[in-house]
Amino acid sequence: MQFTFAANSNIMNILLLGSGGREHALAWKIAQSYHCNQLYIAPGNPGTAQCGININIGITDFESIYNFCLQNSIDILVVGPEEPLVKGIYDYMAETGWKGFVVGPSKEAAQLEGSKAFSKKFMQRHHIPTAAYAEFTKENFEEGKQYIAQHSLPVVLKADGLAAGKGVVISNTHEDALRVFEEMIIHQQFGEASSKVVIEEFLNGIEVSVFALTNGRDYQIIGHAKDYKRIGEGDTGLNTGGMGCVTPVPFMDEVFMQKVEEKIVKPTVNGLAKENLIYNGFIFFGLMNINGEPYVIEYNCRMGDPETEVVMPRLYTDIVGLFAAMDNGTLADANISYNEGSYATVMAVSGGYPGEYKKDYGIEGLTNTATYKHSIVFHAGTKQNGDEIVTNGGRVLTVTSQGNSLQEAVATSKEILQQISFEGMYFRKDIGYEFE
């Protein structure tokens, strides 16, 4: 079922779901729109409270979300994280007969992120370049072991379902791959998410991200970025949710982006239309650039974090206007324009992250983001504790800066981070290092 957008006015009430850095960046961007009357964020964080009104509702409490939308005349529901999408928030709101508009795909379409096997088959059907793969369950476990034993190295193992960003392992030996395979399938390392495992070839290239908005028929690319996943400088150590990000990426030039559009974005959106998958929202294309050729590593059905924290400041176009265009059929005619310069975000994390870390440390040196001329502090894992803002997660906050070059943007973000402190705070000082 599709929604019929009932907003008769250009001025709308908006509810945004989520509480991380992505949601602070989205809230910051939405609040600037002249289409936005009142912005609510559920549950939000101390940063989003600077952009709108935080509401104490959980992101998967669909009944409370629906009731809030009714009681507060919400016109647009923007879904930040993947969990509500994969669990069917779109379908729930459609079935209630709510007259507003959900920015996010249906439960079926959200399987592009929710199931690695679904997305791989989708790419196969629509001839979208990706790594060769096979999928296995407990039923053909022995077959999977033989497949691994004969596979070239390194080999990539992915839990099929959502595993909080931890369900992907790259093994450099067959022994390690077999151990991981057994952990996932037999010992249910990620619960139901690893009852099916996708094994695929390792693509050796540079990982990048491209972001589009689509209504399942038309689309607009709204930005791209390069994320830095490893905890250590020089891209060493454990994987994290992201330690920083830059845009625009120097090698993602017109030629490369044209290939992305022709070989990946268009076939994906055409595939959604062909298969009658309801999709009104963001598509995050996780790509590998292999000698100038793009391959899809994964789809996400929402914006990335910390990519949103650079994509939104760079995007000049009114985001709420784009949401409305998705619904009223004018998305293809929308004009996407960008602010000048380069953008970099540098993430400050808790000591011990991505392993065990402590929370509730006071954060010193935070000032209202309006005091920075070329920078914004986005809150990720923070909470209000009386008069104090304290740490409440592994990734605590990130500073996004604009500069005439990536180096200048990174330097400005680091300069501001040096004025902020909390117990055990760590950030990478080499974001964008390969572009110096």
Beta strands, then each sheet from edge to edge (+ up, - down):
strand 1: 12-18
strand 2: 36-43
strand 3: 53-54
strand 4: 76-79
strand 5: 101-105
strand 6: 133-137
strand 7: 155-159
strand 8: 168-171
strand 9: 196-201
strand 10: 206-214
strand 11: 219-227
strand 12: 230-232
strand 13: 236-239
strand 14: 244-247
strand 15: 279-290
strand 16: 293-300
strand 17: 342-349
strand 18: 375-379
strand 19: 382-385
strand 20: 388-391
strand 21: 395-403
sheet 1: 3+ 2+ 1+ 4+ 5+ 15- 10+ 11- 14+ 17- 21+ 18-
sheet 2: 3+ 2+ 1+ 4+ 5+ 15- 16+
sheet 3: 6+ 9- 7+ 8-
sheet 4: 12+ 13-
sheet 5: 19+ 20-
end
